[in-house]
Amino acid sequence: MVRRVRRVIDERARAVHPDLQPAAYLMFGYLLDNGPLRASALCTAFDIDKGAISRQVQHLVDLGLVDRTPDPDDGRATLISVTDDGASRFKDVVDHRRKWFDDRLGEWSADELLAFATMLSRYNEALGR
């Protein structure tokens, strides 16, 4: 299951941009859902140091997927936000993923999907203890 997740993240990253690194893909998705954010907020969210965040953000900037803008609340800081092109690319990947899941799980009943989701939730909770 872990290998599949890693492979899927890699595939999704390449679908957004052929040069997008998988670690940056996860950060990119987080920014899309929660941004604009300061780098320090990303450090907290991903529990990694500022240097690693800075490298990933620069990678995303170089690919044109995110922008840095001055923080209106603190001129010394910058906010990182997803570009319109980045958001469009991510949406295309999400739409493709939904269709893929629909194609493969379309025959599953609502009860089967609910049972699977319940068991997966219990599994994650047990491992998180």
N, C-alpha and C positions, 0 to 999 in steps of 0.2 A: 504494500500500500504506500509506503514511504517512497519507494522508487517511482511508482506511478505519479504521485504528487509532484515529485521533483521533475519528472519528464513533462508533465502537463504545464507546470510553471515555465519551464524552458520553452515549450511550444508556444505558449501564450505570449511570452516575452518577444519571441521572434515574429509572431503574427502582428504585434504592435509596431515593431521596427526590427529589421533583420540584425541590427547591432545591439539591441537592448539586452543587457545582462539580466539574468533571472532575479538577482537580489534587488536590482534597481526596479524591476517590474513590480515587486511587492511594495516597495516604497511609493512608486508611481500610483498604484491603485489606492494606497492609503491617502496620498495627497489628494487624489480625485474625490475621495469620500469625505475628507476632513479638512482640506486646505481652504485658503492659503495658510501656511504654517511657517514658523521660524524653524531653523535647523535644530535648535535646542529641543523643540517639541518632538521632532523626529528621533533625536537621540533618546528621549524618554520612551517614546512609543516602541522603538525597536531595541532598546537597551544595548546600544552600541555607541562607541566614542564618536566625538565630533569629527575627527579626521576621516573615519569611514563614511560618515554621513556626507561630509563635504565631497568626497570622491564620487559617491553615487549621485549626488545632486548635480555635480559638474557633468557627469556622464549624461544625465537626463537633459541638462541645458544644451550640451553639445549636439544631442539628437533632435533638439527643437521640441521636446515634449513638455518641458517646464520652463518657467521664467522666474527670475528673481526681481523683486521690486522693493523699494524702500518701505519699511513698516511705518505707516502714518502715525502710530502711537510712540515710536522711538526711532528717530532718524538714523541712529547708529546701527540698527538691525535691519535685516531684509526678510521679506516673506517669499516663500516658494509656492508657486501655484502652477497648475496644469494649464498648458496652452489650449486654445480651441482645437488645433490640429491633434494634440495629444488626447484630448477628451473624445474626439471623433474616432480616432484609431482604437482607443480602449473600448468605446461603445460597440464598434464593429466586432471586436473579439468577444465581448460579452454576448452579443446577439448570436454569433456563430456558436458559442458554447451552449447557449440555451437550446438552439435548434438541435445540436448534437445530442444533448441529454434527452430532449423530446423524442428524437429518433430511436434512441436506445432504450429508454424507459417508458415509452408510450404505451406499452402493453401491461405495465404494472398497474395494479388497481390502487386506488387512493389508500386503502387499508394497508397494502404492501409497502407503499412509500412511507406512510406514517410509521409503520413498524420498523422499517429500516432506519428512518431518521431518529426514532426513539432509541434504538439500540446503538446507533452511532454516537448519539449524545451521551448515553450511559458509558460507552467505551471511552470517550474523550474525558468525561468527568472522572472516571476511575484512574486514568493515566495522569490526570492533572493533580491528583492528591499528593 
